[in-house]
């Protein structure tokens, strides 16, 4: 399947089953409501029961989030098994188990960029400079913070964002392929094996994978921009985004990942 047909298929695929589409949309809508309740619980901690509400909300938030992660993985898995298949049904137990695996996988792939950023921050003195700026901000009141200290803070932070950003980008690229490996094998260890994931991208073809990735990011950005326009509509707009745009984006992303992964088998 060439890249144009791949994305054409992926863009149409979410509309193949509106019932499953809107079931996912309802899950995402509930997830958003729960996250708002959790935020209210934290903001109103001085009131009796607010802590309990916040704790329950965050537990539900985690469960609903892993369901969405797991359901997206099931779409990628079914695509890898059968490109002509339909959107799979929601399976709470399977989706939760798969979602937890995806959650752990994300932690593994993002913890390395985080560690790299921390090491660079220590090496450049960014933490020390930030600490000094904060101390002076609280202690000096209206007195200005020394210009040389602010410049030191800026120049110590730039390498953190630059190098850390590059490392984050590299591991994000690997993570997408790792999710597809997890979808095919069901093995978290296989997906964590970064060397094998790197080889799998080689089987897809680095050129094809990078081209796919660029178009994928552009389309995700375009969908996000359109949804942002609807979000500006009071109340109704956010409902439209949560029930339509968010599930569309999740299904599209999972489908196109499965299709590009299948190029490794051809």
C-alpha positions, 0 to 999 in steps of 0.5 A: 500500500503506497503512502497516499492510499495508506492515509486515505484508508486511515482517514476513512476508517473511523467512519466505518462503524459509528456505534463504536466510534461514539462509544469511544467518544462517550468514554473520552467525554466521561474521562474529561468530566472526571478530570475536571472533578479531580481538579475541583477536588484539589482546588477545594481541599479545605472542604470535607470530602474534597480529598476523597472526591479528588482521589476517586476522580484520579483513580477513575481517570487512570482507569479510563485513560488506560481503557482508551490506550488499550482500545487504540492498541486493539485497533492497531492489533486488528489492523496488523492481523487483517487490514480489511477488518472492521473497528474492534468492539470495546472489551474492558478487561482486555483494553485495561490490561493492554492500556496498562502495558502501553502506560508502562511502555510510555514510561520506559521510553520517556524516562530516558529523555527525562534522565538526560534532561536532568543530567544536562540541567545539573551539568549546566547549572540550570537547577542552581540558577533557577533556585537562586532566581526563586530565592531572590524573587521571594526575598527581594520583593520589588527589587529586580533580579540581577541581569547576569543571573537571569542571563545565566539561567537562560543560557543554562536552560537552552542546552536542556531544551535543545539536547533534551528535545532531540533525545525526546524526539528520537525516543518518541519516534521509537515509541510509535514503532514499539506500540505496534510491536506490542500490538502484534506480539502482546509482549511488553518485553518485546516492545521494550527491546529498543534494538529490535524496535529499531530493526523493525523500523529498518524493515519498514524502511527508514525513508518510508517511516520518516515520510509517514511520520511527517505526514502523520504529524501534519494530519494530527496537527490539522485535526487538532487545529480544526477541533480548536476552532470548534472548542471556541464555541461555548459549551457545545463546542467542547462536546463536539470535540470530545464526542467526535474529534478526539475519538476520530483522532484516536482511531485514525492514529491507531489505524495508520500505525498498524498500516505502516507497521505492516509494510515491514512484512512486505 
